[in-house]
Amino acid sequence: MDITISPLNLLKLWNLLAVGGEEWNSLIRPALDAKERERLRQLGLLQTLKKLPGPEDLARLKKAPKEAKSAVKEPKAKDETGKTKKAPVRELIKIKLTDRGLTYLGDHLGDPISKTSTAAAPVLIFIMERLGAKKRGREAINDLLGMSGREVVNQPNAVPQALSLKLTSQIIISRIRTISPQFFMAGGGLRLSELRKVLPEFDKEEIDRTLLDMQKERQLVLYRFDSPALVTAADAEATLYISGAPRHYLFLK
C-alpha cells in the first residue's frame, strides 16, 4: 500500500486500534483535526460515522478534555413556561479503522511513530497486554530481545513471516546504527566484511535485504572499491551484488 503518513498521524491510528479500532473523534489522542481526518478517510484508512452517544458515552465524553466536553455541551433552551430545559443530544462524529487501515498498520509495524507526543503510552500498553496474554516471564522477554532471523523462523509458534522479516530488519538497523567507530575506515566508510563480523547471528541474506532497504530509504549508500587491489579475500566473500555490480562498503547518512 503506497501511502505516506506522518509519524504523528501513524500514532493516532495506533491509538485508535488500541481502543478497539473505533472511537469518538473528540477522544482520539493526539487530536485528529478535520483536515487530517478527511485525508485519512480519502485514503481509505478511516471511516467517519455520525452517531448519537449513549449514556455511557456521554459520561466518558464529559470527563474528557475541554474540546471533548464542548462537543456534547447541551445548549440551553426554554419551554413554553419560560423554564430552562435541556436540548436533545446531538449526533457526534465517530471514527473507525477500515480493513484497509488495519492492513496498513500490519504492513508498517516498524514505521516510526511520533517521539515527541505524550500520547504514545496507550500503544505500548496495548502491545504489552497482548504480549502478556501469550507468554509470561523470561520466555516473553527472550522473545522481545531475541526475535530475529533463524531464532524466529525455527520457533514452533513463529510469528508470520512478513512480521518476522520486519522485526529482523529493525534489529539489524539498530545494530548498524550503534556499531563502534573502530570498525569504520578512516574516511568514514564501513566495509561489509567488517559489518558481517559484528552481526554473526544474522544470515547474509538477512543483512543484504536490510542494507538494500536502507539504501532505498536513503539511510545509507553502498559503494564498490574501484581498485581491485583494495578488495581483500574477506571483502570478496562479503560482497553484496546489485544487478550484478559488486558493493564492498557503505556510508551511513
DRENBAPA-266880 format. One line per 5 residues: number of its first residue (from 1); for each residue x negated, y, z of N, C-alpha, C. Coordinates in pm, 1 decimal, decimal comma, always signed. Layout:
! residues N
NUM) X:Y:Z:X:Y:Z:X:Y:Z ~ ... .
END
This chain:
! residues 253
1) -85,1:-118,4:+0,0:+0,0:+0,0:+0,0:-89,0:+123,9:+0,0 ~ -100,2:+195,7:-109,4:-193,7:+305,5:-126,7:-132,6:+435,2:-74,4 ~ -132,7:+450,6:+57,4:-76,9:+568,3:+123,0:-179,6:+619,2:+223,0 ~ -197,5:+751,1:+227,6:-289,0:+810,2:+324,3:-208,8:+880,3:+432,8 ~ -235,2:+842,4:+556,5:-166,8:+901,8:+670,7:-271,3:+952,3:+769,5 .
6) -249,8:+1068,5:+824,9:-345,3:+1125,7:+919,2:-350,3:+1040,1:+1046,4 ~ -463,7:+1042,3:+1118,1:-473,7:+967,4:+1243,9:-364,2:+1002,2:+1343,4 ~ -322,2:+1130,3:+1345,6:-218,0:+1170,4:+1439,8:-83,2:+1109,8:+1401,9 ~ -49,7:+1113,2:+1272,4:+77,5:+1055,1:+1230,0:+77,1:+903,0:+1243,3 ~ -40,2:+842,0:+1224,6:-50,1:+698,1:+1244,6:-24,2:+663,3:+1391,0 .
11) -73,6:+745,4:+1481,5:-46,2:+725,8:+1624,1:+103,5:+732,6:+1652,3 ~ +172,4:+823,1:+1584,9:+317,4:+836,0:+1604,2:+389,7:+709,9:+1559,3 ~ +345,4:+652,0:+1447,1:+406,4:+527,7:+1400,0:+381,2:+414,5:+1498,7 ~ +258,6:+406,4:+1552,7:+227,1:+302,4:+1651,1:+309,6:+320,8:+1778,2 ~ +327,5:+444,4:+1820,7:+409,6:+468,4:+1939,2:+554,9:+431,1:+1914,4 .
16) +599,3:+451,5:+1791,7:+735,1:+412,0:+1756,5:+749,3:+259,8:+1763,2 ~ +649,5:+189,1:+1714,9:+650,5:+43,1:+1723,6:+645,9:-2,9:+1869,0 ~ +569,5:+68,6:+1951,9:+552,2:+30,1:+2091,7:+683,0:+34,9:+2170,6 ~ +779,1:+117,4:+2124,6:+908,4:+125,2:+2194,2:+1015,2:+42,8:+2123,7 ~ +973,0:-45,2:+2034,2:+1068,0:-134,4:+1969,9:+1096,7:-102,3:+1825,1 .
21) +1031,1:+1,7:+1769,5:+1049,5:+34,9:+1629,0:+1161,7:+131,5:+1601,3 ~ +1229,0:+177,8:+1706,9:+1341,4:+270,5:+1689,0:+1349,2:+362,4:+1810,6 ~ +1364,3:+493,1:+1786,3:+1369,4:+586,7:+1898,2:+1433,5:+717,0:+1854,3 ~ +1489,9:+788,7:+1951,8:+1543,0:+922,1:+1922,8:+1427,2:+1012,0:+1883,2 ~ +1449,3:+1093,6:+1782,2:+1343,7:+1179,1:+1729,6:+1282,7:+1267,4:+1838,1 .
26) +1366,1:+1317,3:+1929,2:+1318,7:+1408,0:+2033,2:+1228,0:+1341,0:+2134,0 ~ +1228,4:+1207,3:+2138,8:+1148,8:+1135,9:+2237,7:+1018,1:+1081,2:+2181,9 ~ +998,8:+1092,5:+2050,3:+875,8:+1040,4:+1989,9:+757,9:+1127,8:+2031,6 ~ +651,9:+1062,8:+2076,9:+531,1:+1133,0:+2117,5:+410,7:+1073,8:+2044,6 ~ +326,9:+1160,2:+1987,8:+339,4:+1305,9:+1977,1:+463,2:+1343,5:+1894,6 .
31) +509,4:+1466,4:+1913,6:+632,5:+1510,3:+1848,0:+620,1:+1499,8:+1695,4 ~ +728,1:+1458,8:+1633,1:+733,0:+1442,7:+1487,5:+821,4:+1552,7:+1430,9 ~ +759,8:+1653,5:+1368,2:+840,4:+1764,9:+1318,3:+912,9:+1726,6:+1189,4 ~ +1003,2:+1813,6:+1147,8:+1090,8:+1782,4:+1034,0:+1012,9:+1756,7:+905,7 ~ +906,3:+1833,7:+881,9:+827,7:+1817,6:+759,7:+757,0:+1682,7:+757,8 .
36) +696,3:+1645,7:+869,4:+627,3:+1516,5:+877,7:+726,7:+1402,4:+864,5 ~ +838,8:+1417,3:+933,1:+940,7:+1313,8:+930,7:+991,2:+1289,0:+789,0 ~ +1013,8:+1396,0:+714,2:+1064,6:+1382,4:+578,2:+961,1:+1317,1:+487,6 ~ +833,3:+1353,3:+504,9:+728,9:+1291,8:+422,4:+720,7:+1141,7:+448,4 ~ +721,3:+1102,0:+574,4:+713,7:+960,0:+607,5:+838,0:+886,0:+559,4 .
41) +951,5:+956,0:+559,0:+1074,7:+894,6:+508,0:+1065,1:+874,3:+357,0 ~ +1012,2:+973,8:+285,6:+998,0:+962,1:+140,8:+898,1:+853,3:+102,6 ~ +800,5:+831,3:+187,9:+703,7:+724,2:+164,1:+763,1:+587,0:+193,0 ~ +881,5:+585,5:+250,9:+947,9:+458,9:+278,9:+906,6:+394,3:+409,7 ~ +833,9:+469,0:+494,0:+785,1:+412,6:+619,9:+885,1:+428,8:+732,5 .
46) +970,3:+530,3:+719,9:+1069,1:+558,5:+823,1:+1208,9:+567,5:+763,8 ~ +1305,0:+541,3:+848,3:+1445,2:+562,5:+813,7:+1503,5:+656,8:+917,9 ~ +1575,4:+758,3:+874,2:+1637,3:+851,2:+968,3:+1787,6:+825,1:+974,5 ~ +1839,1:+820,2:+1095,6:+1980,1:+792,9:+1118,2:+2038,6:+899,8:+1208,3 ~ +2165,5:+928,9:+1191,7:+2233,7:+1019,6:+1283,3:+2331,3:+937,8:+1366,8 .
51) +2313,2:+945,8:+1497,7:+2395,4:+865,1:+1587,2:+2438,7:+947,7:+1707,2 ~ +2545,9:+903,9:+1766,5:+2589,5:+962,9:+1892,5:+2518,1:+891,6:+2006,6 ~ +2446,7:+961,9:+2091,0:+2380,9:+895,0:+2203,7:+2482,7:+848,3:+2306,4 ~ +2460,5:+728,7:+2358,6:+2546,4:+676,7:+2464,0:+2505,3:+732,2:+2598,8 ~ +2577,2:+694,2:+2704,6:+2546,7:+745,6:+2839,0:+2402,3:+719,9:+2881,6 .
56) +2350,9:+597,8:+2855,2:+2212,7:+568,4:+2893,9:+2113,5:+651,4:+2813,4 ~ +2145,3:+670,6:+2684,0:+2057,8:+752,6:+2600,8:+2055,5:+897,4:+2650,0 ~ +2171,9:+948,3:+2686,2:+2179,2:+1085,9:+2734,8:+2097,4:+1103,8:+2861,7 ~ +2103,3:+1003,4:+2948,1:+2025,5:+1010,3:+3072,4:+1876,4:+1016,0:+3041,5 ~ +1831,0:+936,7:+2945,0:+1689,1:+938,6:+2905,8:+1651,6:+1071,7:+2842,6 .
61) +1738,3:+1122,2:+2755,7:+1708,2:+1245,4:+2685,6:+1702,2:+1365,1:+2780,5 ~ +1789,0:+1365,6:+2881,0:+1792,7:+1478,6:+2974,4:+1672,6:+1480,0:+3068,3 ~ +1605,4:+1363,8:+3082,0:+1485,0:+1357,6:+3164,8:+1359,4:+1385,2:+3083,8 ~ +1379,7:+1398,9:+2953,7:+1267,3:+1417,2:+2862,6:+1218,7:+1561,6:+2865,3 ~ +1110,4:+1591,7:+2791,9:+1060,7:+1729,5:+2786,7:+1164,1:+1828,2:+2733,9 .
66) +1126,4:+1954,6:+2740,6:+1218,8:+2064,0:+2712,1:+1288,8:+2052,3:+2577,8 ~ +1211,8:+2020,1:+2472,5:+1272,6:+2015,4:+2338,8:+1373,6:+1901,6:+2326,9 ~ +1352,2:+1791,9:+2402,9:+1447,3:+1681,6:+2400,6:+1574,8:+1721,9:+2473,4 ~ +1559,3:+1794,4:+2583,0:+1677,5:+1838,2:+2657,2:+1763,2:+1932,1:+2573,4 ~ +1698,8:+2021,6:+2500,7:+1774,3:+2117,6:+2419,8:+1851,7:+2048,1:+2308,7 .
71) +1803,4:+1931,5:+2266,4:+1872,0:+1858,8:+2159,7:+2007,9:+1809,0:+2203,4 ~ +2026,5:+1788,1:+2333,6:+2155,7:+1738,3:+2382,3:+2221,8:+1839,6:+2475,6 ~ +2171,8:+1959,8:+2474,6:+2232,7:+2062,6:+2558,5:+2375,0:+2086,1:+2511,9 ~ +2466,2:+2073,9:+2602,6:+2608,1:+2082,6:+2566,5:+2654,1:+2227,0:+2576,9 ~ +2689,0:+2290,1:+2466,5:+2731,3:+2430,4:+2469,7:+2862,0:+2445,9:+2548,4 .
76) +2868,4:+2557,0:+2619,3:+2988,1:+2580,9:+2699,7:+3102,8:+2628,5:+2611,7 ~ +3223,2:+2587,5:+2648,0:+3343,7:+2631,9:+2577,1:+3453,8:+2650,1:+2680,9 ~ +3559,4:+2719,1:+2643,5:+3670,0:+2742,8:+2737,0:+3797,4:+2679,6:+2682,8 ~ +3875,3:+2623,3:+2774,7:+4003,3:+2567,0:+2733,6:+4107,5:+2677,6:+2730,9 ~ +4234,8:+2637,9:+2707,3:+4340,5:+2738,5:+2693,5:+4367,8:+2815,0:+2822,3 .
81) +4324,8:+2760,7:+2934,3:+4344,6:+2829,7:+3062,7:+4227,6:+2920,5:+3096,9 ~ +4124,3:+2916,2:+3013,7:+4008,5:+3000,4:+3038,7:+3899,4:+2932,7:+3118,5 ~ +3921,5:+2806,7:+3153,8:+3820,4:+2735,6:+3231,2:+3713,3:+2678,2:+3138,0 ~ +3590,5:+2676,2:+3188,6:+3479,6:+2623,2:+3109,0:+3491,1:+2472,4:+3097,4 ~ +3468,3:+2422,0:+2978,6:+3469,8:+2277,3:+2957,1:+3348,1:+2236,9:+2875,5 .
86) +3316,3:+2112,2:+2885,1:+3202,3:+2060,6:+2810,7:+3241,2:+2032,5:+2665,5 ~ +3152,3:+2070,7:+2574,8:+3175,2:+2040,4:+2433,5:+3139,6:+1894,7:+2406,4 ~ +3195,1:+1835,4:+2301,9:+3161,3:+1696,2:+2268,3:+3011,8:+1681,0:+2242,3 ~ +2960,5:+1563,3:+2273,5:+2820,1:+1533,6:+2248,0:+2796,2:+1531,6:+2097,3 ~ +2686,1:+1591,0:+2056,3:+2653,7:+1599,3:+1914,2:+2574,8:+1477,8:+1868,2 .
91) +2584,1:+1449,9:+1738,0:+2500,4:+1345,6:+1680,4:+2356,0:+1392,0:+1680,3 ~ +2266,4:+1298,0:+1707,5:+2124,4:+1328,2:+1709,5:+2051,3:+1238,2:+1610,6 ~ +1932,1:+1279,4:+1575,1:+1852,5:+1202,7:+1478,7:+1778,4:+1090,3:+1549,8 ~ +1791,9:+970,7:+1494,0:+1717,1:+856,5:+1543,5:+1625,8:+807,4:+1431,9 ~ +1502,4:+771,9:+1469,1:+1401,7:+729,8:+1372,5:+1379,0:+580,1:+1385,8 .
96) +1369,9:+512,7:+1271,8:+1349,3:+368,0:+1272,6:+1239,0:+330,9:+1174,3 ~ +1147,7:+244,8:+1217,5:+1044,7:+192,3:+1127,5:+1108,8:+98,3:+1026,5 ~ +1077,2:+114,3:+900,3:+1128,1:+25,0:+797,0:+1035,8:-96,7:+784,2 ~ +1078,2:-194,4:+704,8:+990,9:-309,2:+677,0:+861,2:-262,3:+611,2 ~ +871,3:-162,5:+526,7:+751,9:-106,9:+461,9:+659,7:-42,8:+565,5 .
101) +721,1:+23,6:+664,1:+642,5:+83,7:+770,7:+571,1:-20,1:+854,2 ~ +640,0:-129,8:+885,1:+578,6:-238,5:+961,8:+463,5:-301,5:+883,7 ~ +485,1:-320,2:+753,2:+379,7:-376,4:+668,9:+258,7:-284,0:+665,0 ~ +285,0:-153,2:+657,2:+174,9:-56,7:+654,6:+90,4:-67,2:+781,6 ~ +154,6:-74,9:+896,5:+81,1:-86,5:+1022,1:+0,3:-215,7:+1025,0 .
106) +59,1:-323,5:+975,0:-11,9:-450,4:+972,0:-132,7:-447,9:+880,4 ~ -122,4:-369,6:+772,7:-232,6:-360,8:+676,8:-339,9:-260,2:+718,6 ~ -310,3:-180,7:+822,3:-403,1:-75,7:+863,8:-433,2:-84,8:+1013,4 ~ -451,4:-206,5:+1060,6:-477,9:-226,9:+1203,1:-606,0:-158,5:+1248,6 ~ -703,6:-151,4:+1162,6:-831,0:-92,8:+1201,9:-843,8:+55,2:+1172,7 .
111) -739,4:+117,0:+1115,3:-747,9:+259,5:+1083,4:-750,0:+343,3:+1210,9 ~ -826,1:+452,3:+1213,1:-835,2:+533,1:+1335,1:-706,1:+607,8:+1365,0 ~ -671,7:+612,4:+1492,8:-561,7:+697,6:+1537,8:-622,4:+818,3:+1607,1 ~ -540,7:+916,3:+1636,8:-590,1:+1040,0:+1696,3:-666,8:+1014,1:+1825,6 ~ -785,6:+1073,9:+1836,8:-867,0:+1059,9:+1956,9:-848,0:+1176,2:+2053,0 .
116) -770,4:+1276,4:+2011,2:-751,3:+1394,6:+2095,4:-615,9:+1396,2:+2164,1 ~ -520,6:+1320,4:+2112,6:-386,8:+1319,3:+2172,2:-385,4:+1234,1:+2298,3 ~ -311,1:+1280,6:+2397,9:-295,2:+1203,9:+2521,8:-183,2:+1101,0:+2510,1 ~ -120,8:+1092,8:+2391,9:-7,1:+1002,9:+2373,3:-47,9:+865,2:+2322,6 ~ -177,6:+832,6:+2329,5:-222,9:+701,8:+2281,1:-202,2:+591,4:+2383,5 .
121) -179,6:+627,6:+2510,4:-166,9:+526,8:+2616,2:-57,6:+422,8:+2589,1 ~ +61,2:+461,8:+2540,8:+164,9:+360,0:+2515,1:+122,1:+253,4:+2415,3 ~ +37,8:+291,7:+2317,7:-10,9:+194,6:+2219,7:-100,2:+92,1:+2288,3 ~ -191,1:+140,3:+2374,6:-279,2:+49,9:+2448,0:-198,1:-43,6:+2537,6 ~ -99,9:+10,9:+2607,7:-14,8:-71,8:+2694,5:+59,0:-176,9:+2613,2 .
126) +111,2:-135,6:+2499,3:+184,5:-226,5:+2409,9:+96,4:-343,4:+2367,1 ~ -27,8:-313,9:+2325,8:-118,9:-418,7:+2279,9:-159,9:-509,7:+2394,7 ~ -191,5:-451,1:+2510,7:-235,9:-529,9:+2625,4:-125,1:-622,3:+2676,2 ~ -1,5:-573,8:+2676,6:+109,4:-657,2:+2721,8:+126,6:-778,8:+2632,8 ~ +111,3:-757,6:+2502,7:+129,9:-869,6:+2410,0:+11,4:-965,0:+2412,6 .
131) -108,0:-911,6:+2432,2:-222,6:-999,5:+2450,1:-208,1:-1079,7:+2578,5 ~ -160,6:-1013,8:+2684,1:-143,3:-1081,6:+2812,6:-36,6:-1188,3:+2809,0 ~ +60,7:-1172,5:+2720,0:+166,7:-1273,6:+2708,8:+115,5:-1400,8:+2644,3 ~ +3,0:-1390,9:+2571,7:-53,8:-1506,5:+2502,3:-160,5:-1575,7:+2585,3 ~ -251,4:-1495,4:+2642,7:-364,0:-1552,7:+2716,1:-394,7:-1466,9:+2837,1 .
136) -457,4:-1530,3:+2936,3:-494,7:-1459,2:+3058,4:-640,5:-1485,6:+3092,3 ~ -690,5:-1407,9:+3189,8:-821,4:-1434,3:+3245,0:-934,3:-1418,5:+3145,6 ~ -1039,5:-1495,7:+3169,1:-1162,0:-1482,9:+3088,6:-1137,3:-1521,2:+2943,2 ~ -1043,9:-1611,2:+2918,9:-1014,9:-1651,9:+2780,7:-967,2:-1532,8:+2699,5 ~ -882,7:-1449,1:+2760,8:-833,8:-1331,4:+2690,0:-946,5:-1233,0:+2663,9 .
141) -1035,9:-1214,0:+2763,9:-1147,8:-1122,4:+2746,9:-1244,2:-1174,0:+2640,9 ~ -1267,7:-1305,1:+2640,9:-1355,9:-1363,4:+2539,6:-1301,8:-1338,4:+2399,7 ~ -1169,6:-1346,1:+2386,3:-1109,2:-1320,4:+2256,5:-1133,4:-1175,9:+2213,2 ~ -1120,0:-1082,7:+2307,8:-1138,7:-942,3:+2274,1:-1283,5:-912,9:+2235,8 ~ -1377,0:-974,2:+2306,5:-1518,0:-946,0:+2283,1:-1579,2:-1031,5:+2173,1 .
146) -1523,6:-1149,1:+2150,8:-1587,4:-1241,4:+2057,5:-1505,1:-1276,7:+1937,5 ~ -1400,6:-1201,0:+1908,7:-1312,9:-1232,5:+1796,6:-1376,9:-1186,6:+1667,5 ~ -1472,1:-1266,3:+1618,2:-1542,3:-1226,2:+1497,0:-1584,6:-1347,3:+1416,5 ~ -1589,5:-1326,1:+1287,4:-1645,2:-1424,4:+1194,8:-1602,4:-1567,0:+1219,1 ~ -1703,2:-1657,4:+1228,8:-1675,8:-1800,2:+1240,2:-1602,6:-1835,0:+1368,1 .
151) -1624,8:-1757,0:+1476,0:-1555,5:-1785,3:+1601,6:-1404,7:-1778,3:+1582,8 ~ -1359,6:-1675,8:+1508,9:-1216,3:-1661,6:+1484,3:-1165,6:-1773,3:+1394,6 ~ -1235,9:-1797,3:+1284,3:-1190,9:-1896,4:+1187,2:-1182,6:-2036,2:+1248,8 ~ -1276,1:-2066,9:+1339,3:-1281,0:-2201,1:+1397,5:-1187,0:-2221,0:+1515,5 ~ -1122,9:-2115,7:+1561,0:-1029,7:-2132,1:+1672,5:-903,5:-2201,8:+1622,7 .
156) -851,4:-2298,6:+1698,9:-730,0:-2368,4:+1659,1:-612,2:-2273,3:+1640,2 ~ -603,7:-2172,3:+1727,0:-493,3:-2077,5:+1718,3:-541,4:-1944,3:+1662,1 ~ -619,2:-1952,0:+1555,7:-680,5:-1831,5:+1499,5:-574,5:-1734,2:+1451,4 ~ -608,2:-1605,4:+1459,6:-518,3:-1503,6:+1408,1:-514,7:-1515,4:+1256,7 ~ -411,2:-1457,5:+1190,7:-403,4:-1465,1:+1045,1:-533,3:-1417,1:+980,1 .
161) -565,5:-1474,3:+864,4:-693,6:-1447,1:+800,2:-715,6:-1298,8:+774,7 ~ -613,2:-1229,0:+726,3:-630,6:-1086,4:+696,5:-668,5:-1009,2:+821,3 ~ -608,0:-1044,6:+934,1:-637,9:-976,0:+1058,6:-777,5:-1010,7:+1107,6 ~ -815,9:-1137,9:+1095,7:-948,7:-1178,0:+1142,0:-1056,7:-1108,1:+1060,4 ~ -1035,1:-1092,8:+929,8:-1131,6:-1022,8:+845,4:-1143,3:-876,5:+886,0 .
166) -1029,6:-816,0:+918,1:-1029,3:-675,5:+958,7:-1102,5:-658,0:+1090,4 ~ -1075,9:-746,0:+1184,3:-1142,8:-738,4:+1314,1:-1293,2:-757,8:+1298,6 ~ -1332,2:-856,5:+1217,3:-1473,9:-881,3:+1193,3:-1540,6:-757,7:+1134,6 ~ -1477,1:-694,8:+1036,1:-1531,7:-576,6:+971,5:-1549,9:-463,0:+1071,0 ~ -1451,7:-443,0:+1158,0:-1460,3:-334,9:+1255,5:-1574,6:-357,4:+1353,0 .
171) -1596,4:-482,1:+1391,8:-1705,9:-513,3:+1483,8:-1840,7:-489,5:+1415,9 ~ -1853,1:-531,6:+1289,1:-1978,2:-511,6:+1215,7:-2006,9:-362,1:+1200,0 ~ -1906,2:-283,4:+1165,4:-1924,9:-138,8:+1150,7:-1974,0:-77,5:+1281,1 ~ -1912,7:-117,6:+1390,6:-1953,4:-66,4:+1521,9:-2098,5:-101,5:+1552,6 ~ -2136,9:-224,4:+1519,4:-2274,1:-268,0:+1544,5:-2373,3:-190,2:+1457,4 .
176) -2337,5:-168,1:+1331,0:-2424,9:-93,6:+1240,2:-2447,4:+48,0:+1293,2 ~ -2339,8:+109,1:+1341,7:-2348,0:+247,0:+1390,3:-2434,0:+260,0:+1515,5 ~ -2457,4:+149,7:+1583,8:-2533,3:+156,8:+1709,9:-2668,8:+85,9:+1701,5 ~ -2713,8:+54,2:+1580,0:-2844,8:-10,2:+1563,9:-2955,1:+85,3:+1609,4 ~ -3051,7:+32,9:+1679,2:-3163,3:+113,2:+1731,1:-3243,3:+175,9:+1616,8 .
181) -3287,1:+300,8:+1634,7:-3365,8:+369,6:+1530,9:-3493,0:+294,4:+1491,9 ~ -3543,1:+208,4:+1578,8:-3668,7:+137,9:+1549,7:-3656,3:+46,6:+1429,1 ~ -3534,6:+10,1:+1391,2:-3515,0:-79,3:+1276,8:-3507,4:-4,0:+1144,2 ~ -3502,0:+128,4:+1149,1:-3489,5:+208,2:+1027,7:-3627,1:+242,0:+971,1 ~ -3631,0:+262,2:+841,8:-3755,1:+303,7:+775,5:-3784,9:+449,8:+808,8 .
186) -3905,3:+492,4:+775,1:-3949,0:+629,1:+807,6:-3855,2:+734,1:+749,2 ~ -3804,1:+709,6:+629,7:-3716,5:+808,1:+565,6:-3572,3:+802,4:+610,8 ~ -3539,1:+709,5:+697,9:-3402,9:+700,6:+748,6:-3320,3:+587,1:+691,4 ~ -3375,8:+516,3:+591,2:-3302,4:+404,4:+533,5:-3314,0:+278,8:+619,8 ~ -3220,8:+189,1:+602,3:-3220,6:+62,2:+676,0:-3223,5:-53,0:+576,0 .
191) -3330,1:-132,5:+580,4:-3337,4:-249,1:+491,8:-3227,1:-348,7:+527,4 ~ -3167,8:-409,0:+425,2:-3066,3:-511,8:+450,5:-3127,4:-631,9:+519,7 ~ -3255,2:-656,8:+496,3:-3321,3:-768,6:+564,4:-3327,0:-744,0:+714,6 ~ -3349,5:-619,2:+756,0:-3350,8:-584,8:+898,2:-3209,0:-589,6:+955,0 ~ -3113,4:-542,2:+876,4:-2974,3:-543,6:+920,6:-2927,1:-685,4:+950,5 .
196) -2959,5:-777,7:+863,7:-2915,2:-916,0:+883,0:-2984,3:-978,9:+1004,4 ~ -3105,4:-931,9:+1036,1:-3175,7:-984,5:+1153,3:-3103,6:-946,1:+1282,3 ~ -3048,5:-823,6:+1287,1:-2984,5:-777,1:+1410,6:-2837,1:-817,9:+1417,4 ~ -2788,3:-880,1:+1310,4:-2649,3:-929,8:+1309,5:-2648,7:-1079,9:+1276,0 ~ -2721,7:-1160,5:+1351,5:-2735,8:-1302,2:+1315,8:-2607,8:-1383,6:+1330,1 .
201) -2512,2:-1332,5:+1407,5:-2389,9:-1409,6:+1430,1:-2289,5:-1397,0:+1316,2 ~ -2319,2:-1310,5:+1217,3:-2227,8:-1290,5:+1105,5:-2284,9:-1350,7:+976,9 ~ -2196,9:-1408,0:+896,8:-2237,3:-1462,4:+767,5:-2276,6:-1349,3:+672,3 ~ -2358,7:-1382,9:+574,5:-2398,6:-1284,8:+472,9:-2276,1:-1227,8:+403,1 ~ -2179,1:-1314,2:+373,0:-2059,0:-1269,1:+302,5:-1980,1:-1168,8:+386,3 .
206) -1975,2:-1191,3:+517,9:-1902,4:-1100,2:+605,8:-1968,9:-962,9:+608,4 ~ -2101,6:-962,5:+616,8:-2174,7:-835,5:+619,1:-2162,9:-764,3:+484,7 ~ -2179,6:-839,2:+375,5:-2170,3:-778,8:+241,7:-2033,4:-715,7:+219,1 ~ -1929,1:-785,7:+257,3:-1792,8:-733,8:+239,5:-1775,6:-602,4:+315,7 ~ -1827,2:-598,1:+437,5:-1815,4:-476,8:+518,2:-1896,0:-362,8:+458,8 .
211) -2017,4:-391,0:+411,1:-2101,8:-286,6:+350,2:-2036,0:-228,3:+226,0 ~ -1976,9:-312,7:+145,2:-1909,9:-263,6:+23,7:-1789,5:-176,8:+59,4 ~ -1715,8:-218,3:+163,6:-1602,7:-137,2:+209,3:-1650,8:-2,7:+262,2 ~ -1760,2:-4,5:+338,1:-1813,6:+120,5:+393,5:-1861,5:+213,8:+282,1 ~ -1923,5:+157,8:+178,5:-1966,9:+241,2:+66,9:-1847,4:+298,9:-7,4 .
216) -1745,9:+217,5:-24,0:-1623,7:+264,8:-90,7:-1560,1:+379,1:-12,4 ~ -1569,0:+372,6:+120,1:-1512,8:+476,9:+206,2:-1612,7:+588,6:+234,4 ~ -1727,1:+585,9:+164,2:-1830,3:+690,0:+173,4:-1888,8:+702,1:+313,8 ~ -1899,9:+588,0:+381,7:-1964,3:+587,4:+512,2:-2113,6:+557,8:+499,7 ~ -2153,8:+503,9:+385,1:-2294,7:+476,0:+358,8:-2316,0:+466,6:+208,3 .
221) -2444,2:+460,8:+169,3:-2480,3:+441,9:+28,4:-2583,0:+330,3:+22,1 ~ -2563,3:+237,4:-69,2:-2656,1:+126,0:-89,6:-2751,3:+158,1:-204,3 ~ -2881,0:+128,5:-182,9:-2981,8:+160,2:-283,2:-3068,1:+37,0:-314,0 ~ -3142,0:+46,7:-423,9:-3239,7:-56,0:-459,5:-3379,6:+4,4:-455,7 ~ -3479,6:-80,1:-434,9:-3617,5:-35,4:-447,2:-3653,6:-34,4:-594,6 .
226) -3697,8:+80,2:-646,0:-3733,1:+90,8:-787,2:-3861,0:+13,6:-819,2 ~ -3948,5:+8,9:-721,7:-4074,9:-61,9:-744,1:-4065,8:-204,3:-690,8 ~ -4087,9:-304,8:-776,6:-4083,5:-444,4:-730,5:-4184,8:-472,5:-619,9 ~ -4290,2:-393,5:-613,5:-4393,1:-414,4:-512,0:-4338,9:-389,8:-371,1 ~ -4231,3:-312,0:-360,8:-4173,5:-281,0:-229,7:-4078,7:-390,2:-180,7 .
231) -4039,3:-479,9:-271,0:-3942,7:-584,2:-236,4:-4016,3:-704,1:-178,2 ~ -3998,2:-725,4:-48,9:-4060,4:-840,7:+17,1:-3975,5:-964,5:-4,7 ~ -4028,1:-1078,8:+38,7:-3951,2:-1203,2:+28,4:-3823,1:-1193,3:+109,6 ~ -3832,7:-1128,9:+227,4:-3713,2:-1111,0:+312,0:-3611,9:-1020,5:+243,7 ~ -3661,3:-914,7:+176,1:-3570,9:-824,6:+102,9:-3497,6:-899,6:-7,4 .
236) -3572,5:-982,9:-79,8:-3512,4:-1057,8:-190,2:-3402,3:-1150,8:-139,7 ~ -3427,1:-1213,6:-24,7:-3328,4:-1305,4:+31,4:-3206,7:-1231,3:+83,4 ~ -3226,2:-1109,0:+131,4:-3116,2:-1031,9:+190,3:-3042,8:-944,7:+88,6 ~ -3083,5:-947,3:-36,3:-3027,5:-858,9:-138,8:-2876,6:-874,4:-153,3 ~ -2810,4:-759,7:-167,5:-2667,7:-755,7:-199,0:-2657,0:-714,3:-345,4 .
241) -2578,4:-787,6:-422,2:-2565,0:-758,2:-565,1:-2429,9:-692,2:-593,8 ~ -2434,6:-583,1:-670,0:-2314,1:-514,5:-714,4:-2313,3:-515,7:-866,2 ~ -2223,2:-591,0:-924,4:-2216,5:-607,5:-1070,3:-2351,6:-649,5:-1127,1 ~ -2420,7:-737,6:-1054,4:-2547,8:-789,4:-1098,8:-2668,6:-705,0:-1063,9 ~ -2643,3:-583,3:-1012,0:-2754,2:-493,5:-975,7:-2787,9:-510,8:-827,9 .
246) -2917,1:-527,2:-795,1:-2956,5:-551,8:-656,5:-2950,7:-425,7:-570,7 ~ -2921,5:-446,1:-443,0:-2927,6:-339,4:-342,5:-3009,5:-392,5:-225,8 ~ -3110,9:-312,7:-184,4:-3205,8:-360,5:-83,8:-3196,4:-286,6:+49,8 ~ -3142,6:-164,1:+48,8:-3136,4:-88,8:+173,0:-3019,2:+8,4:+168,0 ~ -2990,3:+70,8:+281,1:-2875,6:+160,3:+288,1:-2912,4:+287,4:+364,4 .
251) -2833,5:+391,6:+339,2:-2838,6:+515,3:+416,3:-2699,9:+540,0:+474,2 ~ -2694,0:+559,0:+604,7:-2567,7:+591,1:+668,8:-2534,8:+737,7:+649,8 ~ -2407,1:+768,2:+639,7:-2364,5:+909,5:+629,6:-2308,1:+956,1:+763,5 .
END
